[in-house]
Amino acid sequence: MTVLSSLARLYQRLRAAGDVPPFGYTRERISWSLRIDEHGMPVQLIDRRRVIEDGKVPVLEDVPAGERTADIKPKLFWDRGTYVFGSAGTSAVKNGEDQNNSTKLRSRTEAEHQAFVDFHRNVLKGASDPALIAFRRFVDSWSPEMFARMGFDESALTSNIVFEVDFGEGPQFIHDRPEARAIVESRSSGPLGTCFVTGETTPIERLHPRIKGVLGTKGFGASLVSFAEPVSESFGFRQSENAPISSSAAFTSAAALNSLLSRESQNRLLLGPCSVVFWADTDCPMEADVIEPMVRKGLKGSKEYTSSQAVDDDVAQMWERMGSLTTQCRDVVVCILVLSANAGRLSVQYWYKAKISEFLVALESLRADLALDQAHWLKGPAARPLLFASAARTNGRVRSDAIGPALVTALLQGVLNRRAVPRSFVARTLASIRVDGEISDQRAAVCKAYVNRESSSHPLPKKLSDEIEDVSYNLGRLFAVLESVQLVNNSRLGNSFVGQGFARAAGSPAATFPRLITVARAKLDTFDDARDKARFSWVETELKNVMERLPSDLPAHLALEDQARFVVGYFQQRWTKRDRIEGAASIEA
């Protein structure tokens, strides 16, 4: 099943629940409605905004669909205030250096209003509905100077406005009148062709609806399907006629995707520069209500956990909930779509579909590979926290450009398809350790998962093991012991020792460790009081324990997998020692 066909199927479920607009309409943020009488004269400008704690916000209304670009292009039966009223308000009455800008603003506003008038005069020729006749009279009689005379709120000029009438049967939006809906549907017809999504012979859409809400796109959205270059056209077909998709399929798929990307949606999240949406490919709302939160938890993580056991308990509850589902529900397909902005268009970075049972197996496999007894996941082992753990931090924050779309795609492919953790992802994680000096539980877990999926014959355990003879792993342990000596009475070293020392120790251990050991022993010789002697005894014991597992000739360099083993060894030694030796907590910085 393709992306568009799955979205078109989703539309039917959302439409039944009233979550998406009908064919030919779009769900927009509306702030005002202008009530007119049968003569087209304004009666009242009604504030439709919803009151919240911090002020007022627009309400969502289904209005006729229309594209908004940088060019002047009016909407059908509704629009922004400058189009409707033709006034720029007091913002256009300025002097001095802003005069040129004010002149341009007035000129633009006049052009927008004239386009609105000409467009509706043409559309409403032959209209017989009293409401449409009244609207045509408004278009013909309105003058921009009337806006100030009627005392309308100037905030309406930058807001979306709809029209309504009340002919004794209660208020009704003009765009909801039967004749208005017929006009909307008639404007959606195009040349006949075979739709690639449905296989039916039906009117073909030439320009697909724009998609809004993807990170990096402008407010009027971007195209998911487009043919903007002549080289993409053939046999006289124009633009999207070269890959024919019916007007209905184009609309329903775009409406479903825009719904998923809306601010109110619980089925979207950001992964670096990418916008991710997900849904359950089912007609049953109850199945979707159970499955989609599971997908969100697997991608974003859940509430903040206080321990690894809490994570295990939450995962167990999820599996228990899954076990209570019917066999049919376990076979429901989960869809995940990863999008990014690309020069005014949208790029599909990744498309995933699998049964929910397969998705959960992939998550369980990831959890097992990431498992570390010392790790305390704040949001659980999920794609998003792993992604951000791989990026270097500046002042505790990840830079917005630190994660690229390729890294997002590589991670999701490795996680959801149960492949090896991408080499590029681990390389980025190791590079970040060198930059900010932080070997966190997430970063150590990434390294462990990489090793265990790359080298299943020599996996790393969940907790510190004295049975592992691997040189790289034990070098990491040794580095943790040496660090503890440096941190005693000198906590200012902080992460700089890890960051700078890690780059040298993991890059060229043969040249680095002898010097680190010499410095550590010199430091130990300065311990003289009882507390220091206890530390001395602990460090000597640990040094002996670890160095017995190392050869006399240390490797000159460590490969990527060996550096990952180094990180895991360091992390487990660093955070297990307080459980191994009584009083070891006093060593902590």
Protein Blocks (a to p, Z undefined) as FASTA:
>chain_A
ZZklmmmmmmmmmmmnopaccehiacdddfbdcdddfkopafbdcdfbdcdfklccdddd
ddddddddfbdcddehiacfklmnopgbjmlmcghjllmmmmmmmmmmmmmmmmmmmmmm
mmmgoiabfklmmmmmmmmmpcfklmmmnopafklmmpccdddddehnapadfklpmklm
mmmmmmmgccddddfklopacdddfbdcddehiahiafkopafbdcfbfklggehiahjl
mmccdfklmmmmmmmmmmmmpmklckbccehjbccddddddfblklmmmmmmmmmmmmno
pcddfbfklmmmmmmmmmmmmmmpcfklmmpccdddddddeehiacdfbdcdddfklmmm
mmmmmmmmmpcfkbccfkbpafklmmmmmpcceehiacfklpcfklmmmmmmmmmnopac
dfklmmmmmmmmmmnopacfklmmmmmmmmmmmmmmlccdfbdcfkbcbfklmmmmmmmm
mmmmmmgoplmnmmmlmmmmmmmmmmmmmlmmmmmmmmmmmmmmmpmbfmlmmmmmmmmm
mmmmmmmmpcfbdcfbdcfklmmmmmmmmmmmmmmmmmmpghklmmpZZ
